[in-house]
Every structure is written in structure tokens, then in C-alpha cells.
Amino acid sequence: MDSLQDWIQRELSGNTLTGLIWFTGILLSCLFLRKILAQFIGRLFYQLFRREIHGVPITEFLRLMRPPIEWLILLILIYIAFAQLTLPASWRLEPKESFGFQMAIYRGYQTIIMVVLTWMGIRAVKVMGLFFQKRAEHAENKPMSQLIPFIRDLIILLVFMIGLFTTLDLVYNVNVLALVTSLGIGGLAIALAARETLENLFASFAILLDRPFVAGEAVSVGGISGSVEQIGFRSTRIRTDDGSLVSVPNRLMINQSLDNLTQRRLRRGRYYIRLAYDTSTETLRNVVAGIQQLIDTHEMTKTDRGYVRFETFGESSLDILVVYFVATADAQQYHQIREEINFAIIDLVHQSGARFAFPTQTQYLRDLSRETLDS
């Protein structure tokens, strides 16, 4: 029994076998138990703050908060594991207060801890942003729905800056006040270098205050048409009709003419119906009157009266101008109504006995041989 106890207490490089067993056991437990502990702690936090984040599903909460919690648990268990070991005196390492290997490891560990805590703070801000976003959507408050992502990103930037300066102060003993003062001296140079970034930032404030559009509305600007998905610090993301996601700098969103397609009360249809030249006057009048009646009686075009006119004599056709207004702002519905009217016009033209024109040319060939004989 005494020999077993002596064997357990035997030192290996300055560490007892008991300490090495504890070190190995804690490392193995952190590898296998960190996900379970993170899941448990995440659910515990959700229950504690359930009233404050009412409406946020637990799946979304865990998706955001579990990764930083898992990393924090891992770092704490690693620290506890290495606390069971003693560095051999024969290595002659400098203490962690002096420059050397131990200081580098210790400050690196502290830096990672601060990064994880900052990450956790950013994820907490995202959880609160999700909570307020759902409340705004439930209240159908579009301006607030647009403002929340912007404020969320602004707070995330603030949390990042606080984490950065706190790390510099607590870990690296940097005089933050002197650092901020020195940054203020070079602020002019930074502002000049980041001129476009600042322009986009101020443009984002102008968009939020003036509200020429909100997220979810369809816009057309600079040859780009689509639905606004997000308004950020630097750019506005637009989902085009073909599914592409285009990022447009905010300064261009306010410096160019912008057409808010969602605010349209009507969409206009305008085109020509071209009939053959052999169409009689009576048939032409019947076609014009029939198309006019069609757009006057259609459920989606009768609100604002359109007009149909025999406008001009084309090179190879009699041209009828058709103009009508569809009472919708939705592009897909507009094209559907336009298709219905087009099919109805085709049936009308065929029933009236008229024919659609197509480009034609008449060529006359000169007989030079006959002219020579006549002379």
C-alpha cells in the first residue's frame, strides 16, 4: 500500500502523477462535455431572460449564444487543467510578469478570453435586435423595422470598440486615454483616407431620416431594379428580379434619381397594334372601339381610363396606339394583366377579320434591255 502511494506521489518533471491525471482528465472532459455544458447554460440563460426576449425562439437564441459559451467553457477548463501542472525549474523560464515565454502565453490566453467575451456581447446584441425586429414586424411598423438593423450594427460596433480598448488596457497595460488622444491628432488624415466610407455613413443617416424607401420595398436606381433587403452603414442590399444580390453604396442611393416602385399607385401599359394596309376603315374603327371597351371594362384597368387611337400611317402598317393603367404596384401582377389584355386583343383582331401587319417592301426591277430597243 505504501509503495502504491509512493508511486502515485512520484514526481515526473516536477509534477506528481496525481496532477498529471487531473490534467488529463480535465482536458478530456472539456473535449467531451463542453457542448453539453454550453447547451445547458444556454437554456438556463434563456429561461432567466425569457421575459426580456419574449418572442425569440429558443432555437435562434441557442444558435447565436451557444458558440461563444462553448468557447468560454473550453478556455476555463483549459486554464483549470494547466493549473494542475508545475513548470520544471530546470527550464529557467522568466515569470509571467517579465518578458518571456510565460508572459506571451499568459497574455495570449487573456486576449482570447477578451475576444470570446466580446463575441458573446455581440451575439447578445443580435439577440436583442432579433427581439425588437420581431416586435416591429408584429406591429407592422416599417420605419422601425428599417431602423432596428442600423441601430443593432451601431451597437455592435460600440461593443467591439469597448472590447478592443478594454483588452489593450487590462491585458497589455496600454494607456487608452493617450491612445485615443493620439488617434484624435491623426483623425484628419484618417478622415481624408476614409472619405468615401464617411460619405456612405452620412448617406445612411440621410436614408433613415428622409426615408425615401424602407426595407422590403421595390426600387429602381442607377439601372438596378429590385427589392431592398437591408440598409447598412456602407451600402444598401438590393435583390434584383433575377435573384442577384447587389450592394449599392449609400451615397449613390441618395445622389441619383431613385424610383420607389412600391409607392406606385398604377403601372402603365403603352404599345402599338400594327394592322395591315388592306384593313378597311370600318374594320379599323371596330378594332379601335373594341380595344377601348376591353380596357374600360377590365377589372384592373377600369379605375383610370386609358385610351386607344389610330395614330399614324407606318411604313408597312396602320398603327393603333394603346395606353392603359393597371391598378397594381406589383410587377408580376402587372405582367399577368398585360398578358390577359394581349390575348384578348389578338382574339378581337381575328374576330374582326383584320390582319396583323409585318414589315414588307415592294421592289420594282427596271428592264434595261427593253429601254435600249425602244431607243
BANUMI-795879 format. One record per residue (C-alpha): residue in three letters; x, y, z. Coordinates in steps of 0.2 Angstrom, whole numbers, padded with zeros to 4 digits, always signed. Example, Ala and Ser with C-alpha at 12.3 -4.5 7.8 and 13.67 -1.06 7.14 Angstrom:
2
ALA+0062-0022+0039 SER+0068-0005+0036 
END
This chain:
375
MET+0000+0000+0000 ASP+0014+0012+0004 SER+0023+0008-0012 LEU+0007+0012-0022 GLN+0006+0028-0013 ASP+0024+0032-0016 TRP+0021+0028-0034 ILE+0006+0040-0035 GLN+0016+0054-0027 ARG+0031+0051-0038 GLU+0036+0067-0047 LEU+0038+0067-0066 SER+0047+0083-0072 GLY+0042+0092-0056 ASN+0024+0086-0057 THR+0016+0072-0047 LEU+0006+0058-0056 THR-0010+0064-0047 GLY-0008+0081-0055 LEU-0005+0073-0072 ILE-0020+0063-0070 TRP-0031+0078-0066 PHE-0023+0087-0080 THR-0028+0073-0092 GLY-0045+0071-0085 ILE-0050+0089-0086 LEU-0044+0090-0104 LEU-0054+0075-0109 SER-0069+0082-0100 CYS-0068+0098-0109 LEU-0067+0089-0126 PHE-0082+0078-0122 LEU-0093+0089-0111 ARG-0091+0107-0117 LYS-0106+0105-0130 ILE-0117+0098-0117 LEU-0112+0111-0104 ALA-0115+0125-0117 GLN-0132+0118-0121 PHE-0137+0118-0103 ILE-0130+0135-0099 GLY-0138+0142-0115 ARG-0155+0135-0110 LEU-0153+0142-0092 PHE-0149+0159-0098 TYR-0164+0158-0110 GLN-0175+0154-0095 LEU-0168+0168-0085 PHE-0170+0181-0098 ARG-0186+0174-0106 ARG-0197+0189-0102 GLU-0184+0202-0109 ILE-0183+0192-0125 HIS-0201+0186-0127 GLY-0204+0181-0144 VAL-0187+0175-0149 PRO-0187+0156-0152 ILE-0175+0146-0141 THR-0168+0138-0157 GLU-0162+0156-0163 PHE-0156+0160-0145 LEU-0145+0144-0144 ARG-0139+0147-0162 LEU-0132+0164-0158 MET-0126+0161-0140 ARG-0120+0143-0139 PRO-0104+0145-0149 PRO-0096+0159-0138 ILE-0102+0150-0122 GLU-0094+0134-0128 TRP-0078+0143-0131 LEU-0078+0151-0114 ILE-0081+0134-0106 LEU-0067+0127-0116 LEU-0055+0141-0111 ILE-0060+0140-0092 LEU-0057+0121-0092 ILE-0040+0123-0101 TYR-0035+0135-0088 ILE-0040+0124-0073 ALA-0031+0109-0082 PHE-0015+0118-0084 ALA-0016+0125-0066 GLN-0013+0107-0060 LEU+0004+0107-0068 THR+0020+0115-0062 LEU+0034+0120-0075 PRO+0050+0112-0071 ALA+0063+0124-0063 SER+0076+0117-0074 TRP+0068+0126-0089 ARG+0073+0143-0081 LEU+0058+0152-0088 GLU+0055+0170-0083 PRO+0040+0174-0073 LYS+0024+0179-0082 GLU+0027+0197-0075 SER+0043+0198-0085 PHE+0045+0197-0104 GLY+0047+0179-0110 PHE+0038+0163-0114 GLN+0026+0163-0099 MET+0021+0181-0102 ALA+0017+0178-0120 ILE+0007+0163-0116 TYR-0002+0171-0102 ARG-0007+0187-0112 GLY-0011+0177-0127 TYR-0024+0167-0116 GLN-0031+0183-0108 THR-0033+0191-0126 ILE-0043+0175-0132 ILE-0054+0177-0116 MET-0057+0195-0120 VAL-0061+0191-0138 VAL-0073+0177-0133 LEU-0082+0189-0121 THR-0083+0202-0134 TRP-0090+0189-0146 MET-0103+0185-0133 GLY-0108+0203-0131 ILE-0110+0205-0149 ARG-0121+0189-0150 ALA-0131+0196-0135 VAL-0134+0212-0145 LYS-0140+0202-0160 VAL-0152+0193-0149 MET-0160+0209-0143 GLY-0160+0216-0161 LEU-0170+0200-0166 PHE-0182+0203-0152 PHE-0185+0221-0157 GLN-0186+0216-0175 LYS-0200+0204-0172 ARG-0209+0216-0161 ALA-0209+0229-0175 GLU-0214+0216-0188 HIS-0229+0211-0177 ALA-0234+0230-0175 GLU-0232+0232-0194 ASN-0220+0247-0191 LYS-0210+0248-0207 PRO-0199+0263-0202 MET-0194+0255-0185 SER-0191+0238-0194 GLN-0178+0248-0205 LEU-0171+0257-0191 ILE-0168+0242-0179 PRO-0154+0234-0190 PHE-0145+0250-0192 ILE-0145+0253-0173 ARG-0140+0235-0170 ASP-0125+0237-0181 LEU-0120+0253-0172 ILE-0121+0245-0155 ILE-0111+0230-0161 LEU-0098+0242-0167 LEU-0098+0251-0150 VAL-0096+0234-0141 PHE-0082+0229-0152 MET-0073+0246-0148 ILE-0076+0244-0130 GLY-0069+0226-0131 LEU-0054+0232-0140 PHE-0049+0246-0128 THR-0053+0235-0113 THR-0041+0222-0119 LEU-0027+0235-0123 ASP-0030+0242-0105 LEU-0032+0226-0095 VAL-0020+0214-0104 TYR-0007+0225-0112 ASN-0007+0240-0099 VAL-0009+0252-0113 ASN-0014+0270-0109 VAL-0031+0271-0118 LEU-0033+0289-0115 ALA-0017+0293-0123 LEU-0020+0282-0137 VAL-0037+0290-0140 THR-0029+0307-0140 SER-0016+0302-0152 LEU-0029+0295-0164 GLY-0038+0312-0162 ILE-0022+0320-0169 GLY-0022+0309-0184 GLY-0040+0310-0186 LEU-0039+0322-0201 ALA-0028+0310-0211 ILE-0039+0296-0207 ALA-0055+0306-0212 LEU-0047+0310-0229 ALA-0042+0292-0232 ALA-0059+0286-0227 ARG-0069+0300-0236 GLU-0080+0288-0246 THR-0083+0277-0231 LEU-0089+0293-0221 GLU-0100+0299-0236 ASN-0108+0282-0236 LEU-0111+0283-0217 PHE-0119+0300-0218 ALA-0129+0294-0233 SER-0136+0280-0222 PHE-0142+0293-0209 ALA-0150+0303-0223 ILE-0159+0287-0229 LEU-0165+0283-0211 LEU-0171+0301-0208 ASP-0178+0305-0225 ARG-0185+0288-0228 PRO-0186+0288-0247 PHE-0188+0269-0246 VAL-0188+0256-0232 ALA-0183+0238-0232 GLY-0195+0227-0242 GLU-0199+0240-0255 ALA-0195+0239-0273 VAL-0184+0252-0280 SER-0175+0257-0296 VAL-0159+0267-0296 GLY-0144+0268-0307 GLY-0151+0255-0319 ILE-0153+0242-0305 SER-0171+0237-0300 GLY-0176+0225-0286 SER-0182+0224-0268 VAL-0172+0232-0254 GLU-0167+0218-0242 GLN-0156+0228-0230 ILE-0149+0246-0227 GLY-0132+0245-0219 PHE-0118+0258-0214 ARG-0110+0257-0231 SER-0122+0250-0243 THR-0140+0245-0247 ARG-0143+0227-0252 ILE-0155+0225-0267 ARG-0162+0208-0273 THR-0164+0210-0291 ASP-0178+0202-0301 ASP-0166+0188-0307 GLY-0161+0184-0290 SER-0144+0193-0288 LEU-0140+0202-0273 VAL-0132+0219-0277 SER-0124+0230-0264 VAL-0126+0249-0269 PRO-0116+0262-0259 ASN-0127+0273-0249 ARG-0120+0289-0257 LEU-0126+0283-0274 MET-0143+0279-0267 ILE-0146+0297-0262 ASN-0136+0306-0276 GLN-0145+0298-0290 SER-0164+0299-0296 LEU-0172+0285-0286 ASP-0189+0277-0292 ASN-0199+0269-0277 LEU-0209+0256-0287 THR-0219+0251-0272 GLN-0226+0268-0270 ARG-0233+0267-0287 ARG-0252+0268-0287 LEU-0253+0262-0305 ARG-0242+0254-0319 ARG-0244+0260-0337 GLY-0245+0249-0352 ARG-0241+0258-0369 TYR-0238+0250-0386 TYR-0244+0249-0404 ILE-0255+0237-0413 ARG-0250+0237-0431 LEU-0263+0231-0444 ALA-0261+0228-0462 TYR-0264+0242-0475 ASP-0278+0232-0483 THR-0289+0234-0467 SER-0305+0243-0471 THR-0309+0259-0462 GLU-0324+0251-0454 THR-0314+0237-0448 LEU-0301+0248-0441 ARG-0314+0258-0432 ASN-0322+0242-0425 VAL-0304+0236-0418 VAL-0301+0253-0410 ALA-0318+0253-0402 GLY-0316+0235-0396 ILE-0299+0238-0388 GLN-0306+0253-0379 GLN-0321+0244-0372 LEU-0309+0230-0367 ILE-0298+0241-0356 ASP-0313+0251-0350 THR-0322+0235-0343 HIS-0307+0225-0337 GLU-0307+0224-0318 MET-0289+0230-0316 THR-0289+0244-0329 LYS-0305+0252-0327 THR-0301+0263-0312 ASP-0291+0276-0323 ARG-0297+0277-0340 GLY-0285+0273-0354 TYR-0286+0277-0372 VAL-0285+0269-0389 ARG-0281+0279-0405 PHE-0277+0276-0423 GLU-0262+0286-0423 THR-0252+0285-0439 PHE-0248+0278-0455 GLY-0232+0267-0453 GLU-0220+0261-0467 SER-0230+0245-0469 SER-0244+0246-0456 LEU-0258+0256-0449 ASP-0253+0260-0431 ILE-0265+0260-0417 LEU-0259+0267-0400 VAL-0265+0258-0384 VAL-0262+0266-0367 TYR-0270+0259-0351 PHE-0266+0259-0332 VAL-0266+0244-0322 ALA-0271+0247-0303 THR-0256+0237-0295 ALA-0238+0241-0290 ASP-0233+0223-0291 ALA-0223+0219-0307 GLN-0228+0201-0308 GLN-0247+0205-0307 TYR-0244+0219-0319 HIS-0237+0207-0332 GLN-0250+0195-0329 ILE-0264+0208-0333 ARG-0254+0214-0348 GLU-0254+0196-0355 GLU-0273+0194-0352 ILE-0276+0210-0362 ASN-0264+0205-0376 PHE-0273+0188-0378 ALA-0289+0197-0379 ILE-0283+0209-0392 ILE-0277+0195-0403 ASP-0294+0187-0402 LEU-0303+0204-0406 VAL-0292+0207-0421 HIS-0295+0189-0428 GLN-0314+0190-0425 SER-0315+0207-0434 GLY-0307+0200-0449 ALA-0292+0211-0449 ARG-0274+0205-0450 PHE-0258+0210-0441 ALA-0245+0218-0452 PHE-0227+0213-0454 PRO-0213+0223-0462 THR-0214+0222-0481 GLN-0205+0230-0496 THR-0210+0231-0514 GLN-0196+0231-0526 TYR-0198+0236-0545 LEU-0185+0229-0557 ARG-0180+0240-0572 ASP-0179+0231-0589 LEU-0164+0240-0597 SER-0164+0229-0612 ARG-0181+0234-0617 GLU-0177+0253-0615 THR-0162+0250-0627 LEU-0173+0243-0641 ASP-0186+0256-0639 SER-0172+0269-0641 
END
